[in-house]
Amino acid sequence: MCGLSGEIRFDGGRPDIAAVERMTDRLAPRGPDGRGLWSQGPVVLGHRRLKIIDLSECGAQPMTDPGARLTGVFNGCVYNYRELRDELHALGHRFFSHSDTEVVLKAYQQWGTDCVDRFHGMFAFVIVEQDTGRVVLGRDRLGIKPLYLSATAERLRFASSLPALLAGGGVDTSLDPVALHQYLSWHATVVAPRTVLNGVRKLPPATVRVVEPDGTQHDRRYWHPLHTRRPAYADLTADDWTDAVLDALRTAVRRRMVADVPVGVLLSGGLDSSLIVALLADEGQRDLATFSVGFESEGDEDGDEFHYSDLVARHFDTRHHQLMVPSDRVAGALDGAVRAMSEPMMSHDVVAFHLLSEQVAKEVKVVQSGQGADEVFAGYDWYPAMAGAPRERAAEAYVDAYADRSHAEMADVLRPEMLPDRDTSAEFIREHMAQDGADTALDAQLRLDTLVMMVDDPVKRVDNMTMDWGLEARVPFLDHELVELAAACPPELKLADGGKGVLKAAGRRVLPREVVDRPKGYFPVPAIRHMAGPVLQRVRDTMTAPEARARGVFRDEYVERLLAEPDAHRTRRGANALWQIALLETWLQTHGIR
């Protein structure tokens, strides 16, 4: 619900307030309703506000608690802030606002860094202890809200977006070969703490980092759910699991209605978003605003799923909004979407989300969205193949099913100086899969997708595209209690019925059968998938630009081969190979990285 920024000096110098002001101004789309700056000693904090909770100026940030001598900036929402406020009030704390930001400060005063264990929500925060000079940074369990870092020996800067850090200046923008290897291996995903730039890192999810005045720091990872069968659930039948999942999702959806402004729903017409609408209707929500987007067809590929979203909207009598985007708008819309990206993202639905968010933001400030259900409940078509592997072969099965290309194939794509001397991406997967806390190969694979890959792919896309229009997206399928429940659910119940079996069973209790039993859909953008017309010309211009040639990331012969047959070359996962490399280069050029 906001954007935060700041700088901490470790060398005795004064922080660069002008740089933080530039960073704060770059975050204006994330927080169009207010701007604030605070500085004391070696620390300066900046904030842009999107008013969602406590619309008065009492909720303005940076926020200082004079009694506790704490100052903080906060992005996101703590959904149980009212309950925590009551608990803190009973412990003797007094409040001057009705904001969740003040609850975060009071919770830190009461419980220290353990406060995060009590938060239900999505958040990134920075808290300064005025008396000690200690600075504490925190991020929510599933990384829904971002926190980017740029560090030198003299100072640490932080911001809610990577472009904001660039606006501050002084960032090493050389490319990180290991991150580039991940990008080309994992469908453009680069996992925390890395980004494609050597000079920018991300605070990992579920992490609290304490930074001392001399620059020393230590991290605490405060959440890591077990993907194992638990004795407490041993006697549950399949119907019992359906009940439990439906109840947990109902709670998650209810929590995400906490706001002092109306909350809508992004309704694709698929199972996940339709379930959100159905459960809100069950909760008594009336005149619910819902929103769908579609694109013109290209070739034999449909570009919309309006049949299903219209069906759900009629069934639950929502106030539905439908946006049809002509193909000739996609190329132009691509530029705006790339400017909104904190990191390069190649999925076609980035453009869809950006265009949809522009329209939705004219109607509401908050929406619920169905992202995360496929990773949490095993909805993708590659999970059954991976599930058949023995536990000790989980990593190999994951690489076979998920990787865009092998390390050997990477040598045909990248120039030698950009290629790591070993398969660092496969090493990462092997290390993760070897960790304890996952019973089966599928458990380990779902853990990797839920806690790592999802954070820096669909979750990041939704945050970046919605917040670029001052729209807050809430994702009930990433409620941490629901995720914990799903992690304990037997794999066979998740794999049933073609994937998401337990979720489909829940859906049949509250949705029309046609919505539940339909073929799996997605956010299609055919003009991009098939490199149609203006999009292809945009890609050609990017890949032949002087900046691309001077950068020298990709082999010339590889680029020429792709440009000669733009729709013919696919990665192992079916992605357009030209689009993947062109999106990276487009992002670099858009953000002035040379």
N, C-alpha and C positions, 0 to 999 in steps of 0.2 A: 504494500500500500504506500510505498515511498521509495526514495533513493537516498542513500547515505554516502558520505565521503569523509576523508580526513587524512591527517599526517601526524606522525610521532617522530620527534628528533631524538637521537641518541648521543649526539656529539656536543651537546651544550649550546648549539645554535638555535636560532628562532625558527619556528616552522614557517613554511612558505604559504602565507595566507592567500596570496594572489593565485597560486596554483590550485589551492583547495576551492577557491571561488570559481575558477574555470571548471574544475571537476563537478562542482555542485550545479553550475549552469548547464553542463552537458547532460545532467540527470533530469532536467526540467520536464521532459515528457512523462517520466515516472511519477512526478509529484508536481502537478500544475497548480495546486491550491495554496502553496506557501513555500517560503524559502527562509532558512536560518543559518547562522554561523556562530560558533563559540570558540574562544581561544583562551588558554591559560598555560603559561610556561611553555613546555616543549610540545604541547598538543593543540591541534586545531580540528574541529569537527564541522562538517557541513551537512545540510539536510534539505531535501525537497519533499513536500508533503502532499499526499493524496488523502483527502478527508473522508474517512470511512467510519471511524469510531470517535465519539466526542468531537462534534463538528465545530466546537468553540475554539477560541485561541488558547484556551487552557491546555489543549492537546498539542500545541506547537512544539517543534523540535529545532535544534538540540534542546533537550529538557534537563533541567537541573533540579535536584532535590536538595534544598539548602541544609536541612537537618542532617541528612546522611552524607552530605558533601560528595555527591555523585552526579555526574553529567553523562547523558547517553544519547545515542541516535539509534533508531529502530526501524526496520523494514519488515512488513508482514502483518500477521495477526495472531494473537494468542486467544484461541476460541474460548477457553475457560477462564478468561480474565476476570469475569464477574465473580465466579466462585473463589478464585484466588484472592480477589479484593476483599471479599467477606472474611476469608481466613486471616488475611494480614491485618484487617481492621480489628478482629478479635484478639490479635496478638499485640495490639497497641499502636499500630501504624495509622496515621491520619493522611487523608488524600486531599489534594487541591483540584483534581480533575476527575473525569470519568473515562480516561483513556487507558488502553492496554499498555501504552508505553510507560506510564507511571507505575503500573503494576509490575512491569519488568524491573524497574529500578528498585522498588520496595522489596520485591522478591530476592533480588541480588543482595540487598542490605540484610535481609533476614537469613538467607540460606547460602550466600556466596555462590560459587560456580555450580553448586548442586541445584540451583533454581531451575536449570533447564530440564531436569528430570520431571518437574511438575507441569511443564508447559505442554498443552495440546495445541499444536498449530504449525504455522510456517513462519520462519523468522530468520533474520540476520540482525545482529546488534553489536554495538561497540559501547562499552561503559568505561568511563574514566574515574578512578579513585583520586579525588583532588588532593588528599593529604599525602598519599604515598607515591603518586605518579604512575601507579600500575594501571595498565589498560587491558581490558578483557574483551575478546571477540568471540562471538558464538554464532552457530548456524544450526538450523533445524535438522531433525533426524534424517530426512530424505532429501535434503538439499534443494527444497522447493524455492527458497529465496537465496540469491547468489551473494557472494562476497569475494571480490577480486583483490589481490595484493601485489604490490610492487615494492621490493625491498632492496636497499643498499646498506653498506656498513653504517652510513650516517643517519638513515631514516627509513621509516615504513609508511607507505601510503596504502589506502584501502578505499574501495568504492563498490557500488552496486552493479557497475558495468565496466567492462574492459575499455570501451571507448572513453569513458570518463577518466580513467587513469591516463590514457593517451593525451587527453586534453590538458592534464596537469604537466605534461612534459617530463623529460628525463627518464624515459622508459627504454630499456634494451629491446628493440623490435626485431632482432635477428630470430630466425626460425629455429625451433627446437626439433632436431631430427627424430627423437623418440616420440614426441607428440605427433609429428607428421606421419610417422609409421603407424601410430594408432589411428589417425584420421583416415588413412588409406586402407587400414585393415578392418575398421569397425564402423563403416557407414558414417564417417565424419565425426565419430565420438572421440573426444579426448578427455580422459578421466582425471579427476582431481588427484593431486594438486596441480597437474600440468595444464598449460594452454599451448597453442601453437607458437607463442612468443616466449623466448627465453626469459624475458624480463617480467613476466606476469604469471602469477600462480593463483590458485583458488584455495580458500579454506575448505577442507573436506567437510562433507556432511557429518552431522552428529558429533561435532567437535567444538570444544571450548579451548581457546588459546589464551594464555595469560602472558602478557608482554611486560617485562620489568623495565624500569627507567633506563637501565644500561643496555637494553636490547636483547638480553637473554629471554628465552621464552620456553614454555612447555605446553603440550597439548594433552587434553583428556578426551578420549572417545567415549561418549556416555551412553551409546545405544548400539547394540549389535544383536539383532534377534536370531534366536536359534531356529534353524530349518530342520527340526527333528520332531519325532512323535513324542507327545508328552503324556505322562500317566493321567493327568486330569481329564484328558479327552479320550482315554482308551475305550470307554464304553459307548461312545457316540456312534449312532447309525448314520447312514447317508442322509436320511431325513433330518436327523439332529444337526448335522453339519450345515444343511441348507437353512435351518432355523437360525443357527448361530451366525452364519454369514449375513443373512438378511437383517437380523437384529443389529449386528455391528455396523453394517452399511447404513441402516436407518439412523443410528446414532451419529455416524460420521456426517451424513447429509444435514441432520438437524444442527450439529455444531457449526456448520459452515453457513448457516443463515444469520449468525450473529453479526449485526451491522446496524448503523444508524441511517442507512440508505437502502433502497431496494436491491434485491439480489435476483439475477436472472440465471438462465441455463443455456450453455452452448449445446444445441441439440442436433447431433449428426443423423439421428435415426437408427444408430446402432444400439446394441444391447446396453452398453455402459451408460451413455448419456440418457437413454430412455429410462433406465432404472432410477436415475437421479430424479427425473421428472415425476415418475410414478410414486416414489417415496415422499417427495414434497407434497404431492396431491394427497397422499395418505395422512400427512401431517396437517392437512387443512389449508395449505397454501392455495389461494385463489388469485386469478388474474396474473398468473406467473408469466413473465416475459421469456420467450424462447427464441433462439436464433440459429439459422442454418445458412450455409453457403454452398454454391455449386458453380461448375465451370462448363463451358461449351465442350461438347465431345470432339475428339480428334480420332480419325479413322474409325475403328470399331469399339473404341473405349468410351464408356459413358463418363460424364464429368460431374454428376450429381446423384444424390440419394434422397431427393425430395419426396419420393413416394413414401418412404418410411418415416421421415421426420414429420411430414404432413399427417400421416396416420396417427402418430403419437400425439401430436399437437391437438388433433380433433378429439382423440379419445379422452384426453385429460383437460380439454377446453382451455388451452394456454393462449396467451396473446402472442401469436407466432409472427416472426419476421423472417423473410426469405430473401437472400441476396444471390442473384445470378451474375457471374462475372464473364463478360465476353473475352475470347482468347486474345484479342488485340490489346486488352488492358494488362495482361499478365507480364509482358516484358517491362512495361513502365512500373508496374507494382513491384517487380523484383528489386529495383533499386531501393525503394523505401524499406523493403523487408531486410535487405542486406545492411542498410544503415542501422537498423534496429538490432542487429545480431551482435551480441557480446563476443561470440566466436562463430566461425563459419559452420553453417548447418545446411546440409544438402537435401534434406527431406522435402518433397514437393509441398507438403502441407504448411510449410513456413509461410509461403505466399498466401495461402488460404487463410491461415490464422491472422495474418497481418491485415488483409483486406476485411475480413469479418470483424476484427477488433475495432477497426476504424468506424464501422457502422454501429456496432454494439455500444461503443462508448458514447454515442449520441443519445442513447436511451437509458443506460444504467452504468454504475461505477463498479459493480461486482457481479461476477458470474461463477457458477459452478461448472466444472468440466470433467469429462470422463477419462482423462489420461491416467495411465498406470495400471488399469485393470488387466491388460494382456500380460504384463510382466509379473504381476502379483498372482494372477490366477491361471497362468499357463495358456494364454490364448493364441499364441503364434503357431504357424503350421510346422515349424522346425522342432518344437518341443517333443513330439512323440518319438522322432528319430533319436534325439539325444537321450531320452528317458530309458531307452533300451540298453544303454552302455553300463558296464559295471562301474561301481563307484570309483575305482582306481583309474578308469579311462574317461572320467568326466571331462577333463581338459581337452583331450584329443577329440572327443565327440563334439564339444562346444566349438572348437576351431573349425572342424569340418563343416558344421552346420551354419556358423555365424560369420566367419571371416570373408571379407570381400575378395581377398587375394592372398596368396602365400608370400613368404619372405623372398623366395626365389623369383616369383613374378614381379615383386617390387623392384627388382634390379632393372627390369625393362621400362619402368615408369620413371624412376628418380635418377638424377645424376649421382655419380658415386659419392660426392662429398655430402649429399643429403641423406645417404642410406646408412643406418647403423650397421655395425659389423656382425650383428647377430639378430635373431628374431625376438626383439624386445617385447613385442605385443603378445606373442605366444608365451613367453616367459611370465608375463604378468598374469595371464589366465591360469597357467599351471600353479603359480604361487597361491592365487586365490582359491583354486579348487582344492588344494592340499590342506587348507585350514580345517580345523575341527568345527563341529557344530552343524553339519549337514549329513543326513543319513544316507541318501541315495544320490546318484549322479544328477537326477533332475533337481533335487533339493539344492545341490551345490550350484547348478546352473541358474536356477531361479534366484538364488541369493545374489549371484553376480549381476544378473540383469536388474534386480530390484534395488540393490544397494549401490551399484556402480554405474552400469551402462545407462539405465533409465534416467539417472540424475542429469547426465550430460548429453542427453538426446531429447526425448519428448518433453521432459519436465522443463528443461532450459528453453526449448522452443516456445512453449506456452507462456512462460514468464516474459521472455523477451518481446514476443509479438504483441501480447496484450498490454504490457506496461508501457510500450511505446506510444500508446494512446491514452494513458492514464486509466487503464482498466485492470482491475485486480481479478485474477483467476484463482479459484479455490478448487482443490482436487480431492474429493472425499475418498477415492480409492487409495489415496496415500495417507489416510489417517493411520497413525502408527499402531493403534490397537487393532485395527482391521488387518494391517500388514502382518502383525504378530500372529493373529489368528490364522490367516492364510498360510503363513510359513509352517504352522503346525498341522495343517490339513493334509491328509494322506494324498500323495501324488496322483493315485488312480482316480480320485474324485475330481481333481483339477483337470486331468487329461480326458475325462469322460466326455462323450457327446461331441467329439471333434475339438476339444479344448474349452476351458472355462466351464467345465461341466457343472460344478457346484454353483457357479454364478448363474448359469442358464436355468438350473433348477429353481433358484430363487426368483429369477425373472418370470418364470411361468406362473408364479403365484400372484404377480401384480401387473403383468403386461399382456397385451394381445399376443397370442401364439405366433402370429406372422412376424412379429418383431424379433422374437427369441429364436425362431427356427429358420431365419433367413440366412443366405450365404454371408460369410464375413465380408464387411466392407472396409473402406478406408477413405481418407480425404484425397480424392484423385485430382490431379492437375494435369490433364493430358497434354496441354501445350508445352509443359516442361518435360514430362516423361518422354515425349516423342520429338523433342527439339524442334517444335513447329515454328515456322516463319520468323517473327521478330525476336523470339527467344534465341533461336540459332544465330541470328545476326549479332545479337548482344554478346553471345558466347565467343563468336569469331573475333569480334572487336577486342574483347578482353584478352584472349589468348595470343593475339598478334600485336598487342600494345607494346611499346618500348619498355614499359615497366616489367612486363612479364618476361621479355627476352633478357633484360638486364638481371632479373632476379635469378634466373637459371636454376629453378627447382626441378623441372621435368625435362626429360630427354626430348630433344627437338623432333626426332623421328616418331616418338610416341604421340606427341601432340599433333603432328601432321597426319598420322594414321587415323586418329580420332576425328579430326576435322574433315577428313576426306569421306568418312562414313559415320556421321554423327549419331545415328540411331542404331548402329550395328554392333557396337562394343559394349558388353555388359559385364559387370563384376559377377562373382560367383553367386551373390545374393540378388542378382537381377537389376542392380542399379545401373543407370546410364553412366559409363565411365567418363565420358567427356564432361557431363554435368558435374561430376564429383570434383574433378581437378579445376574446372572453370569457376565453380563456386568459391573454392579457396582463393584463387587468384582475384576474383571479383571482390571478395571481402578485403583482401590486403590492399587493393587499389582504392576501394571506397573509403577506407580508414587511413589513407595517406601513408601506408607502410611501404617503404622502398628497400 
